[in-house]
């Protein structure tokens, strides 16, 4: 592959990565996506990333992993150190998509926040409502979300009326106050530009 770069990425970041790669003309990057469903079993993320990086072997000049720690408790970083790979900064996608400084401010202002990104908003019914069984046992809502006060929609792309309506519906289903902050792709672009050697 010569001087090409491999990015092993969470499937939930597909649109965001393609937008950053396209906008910055990062033609030397190949992206291999892993299932976004791995976030339901974060202990399996390090193994899946390890398998993909091992399969790539020495084909690429550099490898990069488009995940945060994502609930792996540092296990992902152990895998990356073995492969000489870097990853996106931060603990999770909310942090690196908002940018570390912005996320820290948002979290400090209201720690009792449930965050959704563009991806999670699109998949809200499948991953949150049905995924947590709230469609069958709605009485569990307060057990899961009783300590939250707001649903904060962190948008990566400027939302249209349909997405804002979907965000309000999600907040209403969870009994939370809706707020929206457009954050774009946060720390993703700087990280990819850095790995690509671009200023």
C-alpha positions as CSV (number, residue, x, y, z in Angstrom):
1,X,0.0,0.0,0.0
2,X,3.0,2.3,-0.1
3,X,2.6,5.3,2.0
4,X,-1.1,4.8,2.6
5,X,-2.8,5.1,6.1
6,X,-5.3,2.7,7.5
7,X,-8.0,4.0,9.8
8,X,-9.9,1.4,11.8
9,X,-13.1,3.1,12.8
10,X,-16.3,2.6,14.7
11,X,-19.2,2.2,12.2
12,X,-21.0,5.0,14.1
13,X,-18.5,7.5,12.6
14,X,-18.9,6.7,9.0
15,X,-20.5,10.0,7.8
16,X,-18.2,12.1,10.0
17,X,-15.0,10.5,8.8
18,X,-16.0,10.6,5.1
19,X,-16.9,14.3,5.5
20,X,-13.5,15.1,7.1
21,X,-11.6,13.0,4.5
22,X,-13.5,14.5,1.6
23,X,-13.3,18.1,2.8
24,X,-9.5,17.9,3.4
25,X,-8.8,15.7,0.3
26,X,-7.1,13.0,2.4
27,X,-6.8,10.6,-0.5
28,X,-4.1,8.5,1.1
29,X,-6.5,7.1,3.8
30,X,-8.3,3.8,3.7
31,X,-11.0,3.2,6.3
32,X,-12.1,-0.1,7.7
33,X,-15.3,0.0,9.8
34,X,-16.1,-2.2,12.7
35,X,-19.7,-2.7,13.8
36,X,-21.2,0.1,15.9
37,X,-23.0,-2.6,17.8
38,X,-19.6,-3.3,19.6
39,X,-20.5,-0.4,21.9
40,X,-23.1,-2.7,23.5
41,X,-20.2,-5.0,24.5
42,X,-17.2,-2.6,24.9
43,X,-15.0,-5.5,26.3
44,X,-15.0,-6.8,22.7
45,X,-13.7,-3.6,21.1
46,X,-10.0,-4.2,21.8
47,X,-10.1,-7.7,20.4
48,X,-11.9,-6.6,17.2
49,X,-9.4,-3.7,16.7
50,X,-6.5,-6.0,17.4
51,X,-7.8,-8.5,14.8
52,X,-8.2,-5.8,12.1
53,X,-4.7,-4.3,12.8
54,X,-3.1,-7.7,12.8
55,X,-4.7,-8.5,9.4
56,X,-3.4,-5.3,8.0
57,X,0.2,-6.4,8.9
58,X,2.8,-4.1,7.5
59,X,0.7,-3.1,4.5
60,X,0.3,0.5,5.7
61,X,2.8,3.1,6.6
62,X,0.6,4.2,9.5
63,X,-2.4,3.0,11.3
64,X,-4.9,5.0,13.3
65,X,-7.9,4.0,15.3
66,X,-11.1,6.1,15.3
67,X,-12.3,5.2,18.7
68,X,-12.1,6.9,22.1
69,X,-11.5,4.6,25.1
70,X,-15.2,3.8,24.7
71,X,-15.6,1.9,27.9
72,X,-12.7,-0.5,27.5
73,X,-11.0,0.7,30.7
74,X,-7.7,1.2,29.0
75,X,-7.6,-2.2,27.3
76,X,-7.8,-0.6,23.9
77,X,-4.7,1.5,24.5
78,X,-2.8,-1.7,25.4
79,X,-3.7,-3.1,21.9
80,X,-2.7,0.2,20.2
81,X,0.6,0.3,22.0
82,X,1.4,-3.1,20.7
83,X,0.7,-2.1,17.1
84,X,2.3,1.4,17.3
85,X,-1.1,3.0,16.6
86,X,-2.8,6.1,17.9
87,X,-6.5,6.8,18.5
88,X,-8.9,9.7,18.8
89,X,-8.4,11.6,22.1
90,X,-10.8,11.3,24.9
91,X,-13.0,8.8,26.7
92,X,-15.9,8.5,24.1
93,X,-17.4,9.9,21.0
94,X,-19.2,12.7,22.8
95,X,-15.9,14.1,24.0
96,X,-14.0,13.9,20.7
97,X,-16.9,15.0,18.5
98,X,-17.6,18.0,20.7
99,X,-13.9,18.7,21.2
100,X,-12.4,18.1,24.6
101,X,-12.7,21.7,25.9
102,X,-16.3,22.1,24.8
103,X,-17.3,18.8,26.2
104,X,-15.7,19.5,29.5
105,X,-17.6,22.8,29.8
106,X,-20.9,21.1,28.8
107,X,-20.4,18.3,31.3
108,X,-19.4,20.5,34.1
109,X,-22.4,22.8,33.6
110,X,-24.9,19.9,33.9
111,X,-23.4,16.5,34.7
112,X,-26.9,14.9,34.6
113,X,-27.0,15.0,30.8
114,X,-27.8,12.2,28.4
115,X,-26.0,12.9,25.1
116,X,-27.0,11.9,21.6
117,X,-25.0,12.4,18.4
118,X,-26.4,12.4,14.8
119,X,-25.8,8.6,14.7
120,X,-27.5,7.9,18.0
121,X,-30.4,10.1,17.1
122,X,-30.9,8.2,13.8
123,X,-30.7,4.9,15.8
124,X,-32.5,6.1,18.9
125,X,-35.5,3.7,18.7
126,X,-33.3,0.7,17.9
127,X,-30.5,1.3,20.3
128,X,-32.1,3.2,23.2
129,X,-35.9,2.7,23.2
130,X,-36.1,-0.9,22.0
131,X,-32.5,-1.7,23.0
132,X,-33.3,-1.0,26.6
133,X,-36.6,-2.7,26.5
134,X,-38.6,0.5,27.1
135,X,-41.0,-0.4,24.3
136,X,-42.0,-3.4,26.4
137,X,-41.5,-2.1,29.9
138,X,-42.0,1.7,29.8
139,X,-42.0,1.8,33.6
140,X,-38.3,1.2,33.5
141,X,-37.7,4.7,32.1
142,X,-37.4,6.3,35.4
143,X,-35.0,3.6,36.6
144,X,-32.7,4.3,33.7
145,X,-33.2,8.0,33.3
146,X,-34.6,9.3,36.5
147,X,-31.3,11.0,37.5
148,X,-30.9,12.8,34.1
149,X,-32.2,16.3,33.6
150,X,-31.6,17.0,29.9
151,X,-31.0,15.3,26.6
152,X,-28.3,17.2,24.8
153,X,-28.2,16.7,21.0
154,X,-24.6,17.2,19.8
155,X,-25.1,17.6,16.0
156,X,-22.3,17.0,13.6
157,X,-24.2,18.2,10.5
158,X,-26.5,21.2,10.6
159,X,-29.9,19.6,11.5
160,X,-33.0,20.2,9.6
161,X,-36.5,20.5,11.1
162,X,-37.0,16.7,10.8
163,X,-34.0,15.9,12.9
164,X,-34.8,18.6,15.5
165,X,-38.3,17.1,15.7
166,X,-36.8,13.7,16.2
167,X,-34.5,15.0,19.0
168,X,-37.5,16.6,20.7
169,X,-39.5,13.3,20.4
170,X,-36.5,11.4,22.0
171,X,-36.3,13.9,24.8
172,X,-40.0,13.6,25.4
173,X,-39.9,9.8,25.5
174,X,-37.2,10.0,28.2
175,X,-38.9,12.8,30.1
176,X,-36.0,15.1,29.7
177,X,-35.5,18.7,28.6
178,X,-34.0,19.0,25.1
179,X,-31.0,21.2,24.3
180,X,-29.1,21.3,21.0
181,X,-25.5,22.3,20.4
182,X,-24.0,22.1,16.9
183,X,-20.4,20.9,17.4
184,X,-19.4,19.6,14.0
185,X,-16.6,16.9,14.1
186,X,-14.6,18.4,17.0
187,X,-11.2,16.8,17.4
188,X,-11.7,14.3,14.5
189,X,-10.3,16.6,11.7
190,X,-7.2,17.7,13.7
191,X,-6.4,14.1,14.5
192,X,-6.7,12.9,10.9
193,X,-4.8,15.8,9.6
194,X,-2.0,15.1,12.1
195,X,-1.7,11.5,11.2
196,X,-1.7,12.4,7.6
197,X,1.2,14.9,8.2
198,X,-0.9,17.9,7.2
199,X,-0.7,21.2,9.1
